Structure formats: C-alpha cells, structure tokens
Amino acid sequence: MNITLIINDGDGRARSLDLTAGTTVNQVLQDNNANGIVRVNRQKVETDYVLSDGDTMTVTPTNVKMASLEEAFNRATAEAYGHNEDELATTYANKHKQLTCAIEAAKAELQNYSEKLATLEAYKSEALQGNKANLINYLNLDDGCGNTL
C-alpha cells in the first residue's frame, strides 16, 4: 500500500511511502524518526491507528527546541553588541533578578496600599458616625506619597 507522509518540520516536502498492510502510525513515526501531533486524512489519530492505502499522514512536531532557539538568539545578540555569550547570559540573569525583585516590591506596596485603604475606609466610617478622636487620626494619615490627608 502507498501513503503520503508530510512532516511539518520546515522542509516543505511530502514523501510517498510504500508500506505493508497493517502498518501503524507508530511504525511510520519510528521509521522516520518523527514525533508530534498526528493526523491521517486531516483527522487526529492515535499512534496505534492502522494506515490504509491512499492515506495522507501529517505529523506536526511538538518538541520545538527552545533551548537551541534561545542559544542562537543569544549568540546573534552577543555578536551584534560585541559581547560574548557568557556576558550576555549574566546580563539577562541580572535583569531577570531585578525584574523579579521589582515585581515583589510592587506586590508588597500594593498590599501596603490595600491595608491603608482599609484603614481609611474604617476611619471614614467612624468619622461619619461622629467619632472625633478617630477623625483626627484620619486627618493625619499619610497617603504613602509623603502627603498628609
């Protein structure tokens, strides 16, 4: 039997394969060193699916090598800016650390402002109820920007 095999790995080729009856998708994957999402005649199938004469089997790889892409990007960037890859990796790591720290600081600040807002709401409530002592505290509260409310 004859099937068409298309592996969407960027080479843009369809291969015609002569197979014996009863050949499964898994056997074709192993023979062609491929893996990924498999469709036969545009329908997603499992690896134990038995192929038929005239089928079109498409494999879309799922194991994209991000590390290789990142390495190529780092190398190109390093060359463009006159740094070696180790310096660039260290710079990226430092920037990541700085951003992580800034995010954590922003979260803490947000929590602080949330607590201050809750306090202000409580003082406002008490002020509306006529509690003068707490109203004075409310009026002396700092808004977090150095301004007294």
KEDO-577851 format. One record per residue (C-alpha): residue number from 1; residue in one letter; x, y, z. Coordinates in Angstrom, 3 decimals. Each point is the difference from the previous one (the first is absolute). Layout:
N
<rec NUM, "A", <X, Y, Z>> ...
//
This chain:
149
<rec 1, "M", <0.000, 0.000, 0.000>> <rec 2, "N", <1.086, 3.577, -0.568>> <rec 3, "I", <-0.457, 3.028, 2.305>> <rec 4, "T", <1.153, 3.603, -0.061>> <rec 5, "L", <2.008, 1.163, 3.015>> <rec 6, "I", <0.343, 3.694, 0.787>> <rec 7, "I", <2.161, 1.013, 2.952>> <rec 8, "N", <-0.537, 3.691, 0.724>> <rec 9, "D", <3.586, 0.665, 1.059>> <rec 10, "G", <0.673, 2.755, -2.473>> <rec 11, "D", <1.430, -2.004, -2.906>> <rec 12, "G", <-3.229, 0.356, -2.015>> <rec 13, "R", <0.112, -3.511, -1.463>> <rec 14, "A", <-2.581, -2.739, -0.274>> <rec 15, "R", <1.333, -3.547, -0.164>> <rec 16, "S", <-1.648, -2.907, -1.676>> <rec 17, "L", <0.474, -3.189, 2.036>> <rec 18, "D", <-0.605, -3.600, -1.063>> <rec 19, "L", <-1.126, -1.906, 3.088>> <rec 20, "T", <-1.239, -3.471, 0.796>> <rec 21, "A", <-3.647, -0.472, 0.916>> <rec 22, "G", <-0.628, 0.415, 3.720>> <rec 23, "T", <2.685, 2.662, 0.537>> <rec 24, "T", <-0.823, 2.282, 2.933>> <rec 25, "V", <0.656, 3.699, 0.477>> <rec 26, "N", <2.520, -0.893, 2.707>> <rec 27, "Q", <2.057, -2.104, -2.429>> <rec 28, "V", <0.142, 2.867, -2.511>> <rec 29, "L", <1.008, 2.433, 2.757>> <rec 30, "Q", <2.820, -2.288, 1.143>> <rec 31, "D", <1.221, -0.706, -3.530>> <rec 32, "N", <0.117, 3.739, -0.783>> <rec 33, "N", <1.360, 1.168, 3.365>> <rec 34, "A", <-3.016, 2.270, 0.522>> <rec 35, "N", <-2.362, 0.845, 2.815>> <rec 36, "G", <-2.758, 2.480, 0.611>> <rec 37, "I", <-3.691, 0.448, -0.672>> <rec 38, "V", <-1.100, -2.482, -2.645>> <rec 39, "R", <-2.874, 0.380, -2.420>> <rec 40, "V", <-1.074, -2.458, -2.635>> <rec 41, "N", <-2.180, 1.470, -2.724>> <rec 42, "R", <-0.318, 3.142, 2.154>> <rec 43, "Q", <-1.355, -1.923, 2.990>> <rec 44, "K", <1.995, -0.239, 3.233>> <rec 45, "V", <0.870, -3.642, 0.729>> <rec 46, "E", <1.808, -2.012, 2.637>> <rec 47, "T", <3.312, -1.751, -0.667>> <rec 48, "D", <-1.638, -3.439, -0.186>> <rec 49, "Y", <-2.124, 1.089, -2.985>> <rec 50, "V", <0.395, -2.405, -2.940>> <rec 51, "L", <0.712, 1.809, -3.262>> <rec 52, "S", <-1.799, -0.746, -3.275>> <rec 53, "D", <0.990, 0.346, -3.629>> <rec 54, "G", <-0.230, 3.609, -1.190>> <rec 55, "D", <0.105, 1.543, 3.494>> <rec 56, "T", <1.722, 3.329, 0.568>> <rec 57, "M", <1.802, 0.084, 3.335>> <rec 58, "T", <1.051, 3.376, 1.375>> <rec 59, "V", <2.332, 0.404, 2.987>> <rec 60, "T", <0.296, 3.356, 1.760>> <rec 61, "P", <2.984, -0.087, 2.338>> <rec 62, "T", <-0.630, 1.089, 3.594>> <rec 63, "N", <3.573, -0.232, 1.244>> <rec 64, "V", <1.142, 3.437, -1.095>> <rec 65, "K", <3.544, 0.458, 1.242>> <rec 66, "M", <-0.382, 3.296, 1.834>> <rec 67, "A", <3.440, -0.337, 1.527>> <rec 68, "S", <1.558, -0.066, -3.464>> <rec 69, "L", <-2.032, 3.009, -1.078>> <rec 70, "E", <0.949, 1.898, 3.164>> <rec 71, "E", <3.646, -0.918, -0.497>> <rec 72, "A", <-0.082, 1.243, -3.598>> <rec 73, "F", <-1.702, 3.223, 1.115>> <rec 74, "N", <2.582, 0.534, 2.743>> <rec 75, "R", <2.860, -0.638, -2.420>> <rec 76, "A", <-1.419, 2.435, -2.586>> <rec 77, "T", <-0.663, 2.647, 2.644>> <rec 78, "A", <3.460, -0.438, 1.488>> <rec 79, "E", <1.601, 0.395, -3.425>> <rec 80, "A", <-2.121, 3.061, -0.769>> <rec 81, "Y", <0.992, 1.729, 3.240>> <rec 82, "G", <3.575, -1.242, 0.232>> <rec 83, "H", <-0.483, -2.156, 3.111>> <rec 84, "N", <0.702, -3.641, 0.486>> <rec 85, "E", <-2.856, -2.370, 0.789>> <rec 86, "D", <0.996, -0.426, 3.672>> <rec 87, "E", <-0.110, 3.766, 0.575>> <rec 88, "L", <-3.365, 0.173, -1.713>> <rec 89, "A", <-1.383, -2.895, 2.072>> <rec 90, "T", <1.210, 1.713, 3.176>> <rec 91, "T", <-1.626, 3.266, -1.099>> <rec 92, "Y", <-3.297, -1.780, -0.706>> <rec 93, "A", <0.157, -1.766, 3.376>> <rec 94, "N", <0.644, 3.298, 1.786>> <rec 95, "K", <-2.861, 1.716, -1.838>> <rec 96, "H", <-2.299, -2.903, 0.857>> <rec 97, "K", <1.005, 0.266, 3.657>> <rec 98, "Q", <-0.616, 3.776, -0.023>> <rec 99, "L", <-3.412, -0.397, -1.603>> <rec 100, "T", <-0.969, -2.729, 2.448>> <rec 101, "C", <1.056, 2.230, 2.891>> <rec 102, "A", <-1.954, 2.945, -1.427>> <rec 103, "I", <-3.106, -2.159, -0.396>> <rec 104, "E", <0.242, -1.229, 3.590>> <rec 105, "A", <0.480, 3.588, 1.239>> <rec 106, "A", <-3.035, 1.105, -1.995>> <rec 107, "K", <-2.079, -2.832, 1.482>> <rec 108, "A", <1.070, 1.008, 3.516>> <rec 109, "E", <-0.792, 3.644, -0.743>> <rec 110, "L", <-3.400, -0.973, -1.359>> <rec 111, "Q", <-0.700, -1.973, 3.166>> <rec 112, "N", <1.113, 3.005, 2.068>> <rec 113, "Y", <-2.323, 2.326, -1.920>> <rec 114, "S", <-2.851, -2.492, 0.316>> <rec 115, "E", <0.475, -0.012, 3.770>> <rec 116, "K", <0.136, 3.808, 0.067>> <rec 117, "L", <-3.170, 0.163, -2.075>> <rec 118, "A", <-1.767, -2.313, 2.434>> <rec 119, "T", <1.178, 2.224, 2.877>> <rec 120, "L", <-1.217, 3.111, -1.799>> <rec 121, "E", <-3.361, -1.606, -0.637>> <rec 122, "A", <-0.278, -0.911, 3.691>> <rec 123, "Y", <0.891, 3.560, 1.082>> <rec 124, "K", <-2.407, 1.416, -2.516>> <rec 125, "S", <-2.745, -2.197, 1.388>> <rec 126, "E", <0.809, 1.058, 3.573>> <rec 127, "A", <0.230, 3.649, -1.036>> <rec 128, "L", <-3.451, -0.199, -1.556>> <rec 129, "Q", <-1.241, -1.434, 3.278>> <rec 130, "G", <1.448, 2.955, 1.890>> <rec 131, "N", <3.070, -1.568, 1.678>> <rec 132, "K", <2.165, 3.146, 0.256>> <rec 133, "A", <3.150, -1.699, 1.347>> <rec 134, "N", <0.197, -2.336, -2.960>> <rec 135, "L", <-0.876, 2.850, -2.345>> <rec 136, "I", <3.146, 1.801, 1.193>> <rec 137, "N", <2.065, -3.137, -0.713>> <rec 138, "Y", <-1.634, -0.187, -3.411>> <rec 139, "L", <0.987, 3.567, -0.752>> <rec 140, "N", <3.637, -0.683, 0.964>> <rec 141, "L", <0.424, -3.109, -2.154>> <rec 142, "D", <2.779, -0.082, -2.575>> <rec 143, "D", <-1.125, -1.049, -3.488>> <rec 144, "G", <3.263, -1.856, -0.646>> <rec 145, "C", <1.374, 2.733, -2.229>> <rec 146, "G", <1.070, 2.292, 2.831>> <rec 147, "N", <-3.287, 1.890, -0.034>> <rec 148, "T", <-2.102, 0.345, 3.133>> <rec 149, "L", <-3.670, -0.520, -0.608>> 
//
